[in-house]
């Protein structure tokens, strides 16, 4: 056999071509038109310019090859089975298209051979291992079609899509006809939206850990009108009662009307407001509580006074003295060698001493004044706790000066800082007096006294001040 138009060989009819576009085959005596099916079966039998010896396999011909196990197919082509084949996605007469990519990779398309099921399945072989079949639906499920699937129990609508529900269906938010939209995340987590077709109402609910939660109203019929005006009390939240408003203990959402708000304010703080109005407050007054829920008025204090507490209520008081000096004693140095002691209150931080015109008699040679400290109310004075000022060389010389003793209430240090100046007679220059004084006085200084180093006092005065 030959295809008309091939290069001439022996015994070939060289009659010119006719019926262009028609496939004609040489049958040994003449050319005849070949049907496409016949041509396909004979094409493989034709060699170079002559009759060949190869015949197309059934998997590539008009009749597919029978198969019994889809995992064993390794050659591209079409296969069929009139019974259940191993490793098919579903049982039944079917057609399989197998495409071999290489020795270890392939793809298969599976079709059931009937007039009602238009589904297709596909799977892949990668590195010699077949994966699972994937359904490619020939028709959409009813829950996704224009005509939704119908359920009699809202809980059974658990696949994504749309469902019809009659008013008699169970687990609806209201006994009304409507549609349910399901949005599925997993088998135990999804949401439902119910839209009533009997009234303008919308409800939602969700499934958590496999359990359906309560329906919540999103748009009940009384919630709004065509203008968008909100109608209070019908969005799944009830109006608060007077008792709840006055108690102020409601823990769930409530609508508050103006009346309920006024009742709550009157009950919760009304008494306090009435008390405030009854106090007749004036400018600068303060309000404080004398007990639980009981208010009182504190009139403005005297100019310069500060607000303080007596332990139970606020009160106005003169500010406590801070800083400055208080004269504790003036000692006349007109006789004797030792003055009386001067008490130092514990509120004083420092002791300040002024010497004015102090002179001596009955002595010759250098003299001076010593200040001794006591921490036992004068029963004993520390031997080393002395401060000497002045050094007159004659009886006619006088001492003037000041000395401040700091830190007299810091008992644990047994060290004091003294500083000041002294002048012997008016013709001499003033000299610095001071330094760190070590003492064996144990405790806070509570008394001081003065004595001459030699002889007796005969004139002048010593003034002692406490400094806070």
Secondary structure, DSSP 8 states (H G I E B T S, - for coil): --BTTS---TT-------STT--EEE-SSSEEE--HHHHHHHHTTEETTEE------GGGSSS-EE-SBGGG--SSEEEEESS--BT-SS-SSEEEEEEE-SSS-EEEEEEE-SSS---EEEEEEETTEE---EEE-SS--TTTSSS-EEEEEGGG--SSEEEEEEEEEET-SSSS-EEEEEEEEETTEEEEEEEESSSS-EEEEEEETTEE---EESS-TTSB-TT--B-TT-SS--B--HHHHHHT---S--B--HHHHHHHHHHHHHHHHHHHHHT---TT-EEEEEETTEEEEE----TT-EEEE-SSSEEEE-----SSEEEEEEEE-SSSSB---EE--TT-SEEEEEEEEEEEES--S---EEEEEESSTTS---SS-EEEE---SSTT--EEEEEEEE-TT-TTT-EEEEEEEEEESTTS--EEEEEEEE----S---EEEEEESSSEEEEEEEEEEEE-
